[in-house]
Amino acid sequence: MNRYQIRLEGRLDPGWSEWFEGFTLTLDAEQHTLLTGAVIDQAALHGLIRRVGDLGMNLISINSTNDAA
């Protein structure tokens, strides 16, 4: 499994974390939403990105992290 941090423009309520399959939702200093969590493979990552698109939110960045799972 790989861990990622996905930065979205704007605020998304933390209650959406279940819809994002257990990803943690936080806000950064600029009030952008950070989704942080693990995905099993590239297909799962692409599915997560589609969910972001379904919400109509702008994707700022996707970064792989070295955090422990």
C-alpha angles and dihedrals in degrees: 000000000000126000122223140185114211118193118207128189110249135006127310120186113249088236088079092070091094090054087052091056099255099320114150115242119209137154124243126215090275092054093251119142118250119201110197126182150092131291125194098222146341092279090058090048091053089049090053091051090051089054089055089051091049089059091051092236121147115246112224102177147339118211131181111227132205094218118134114257 
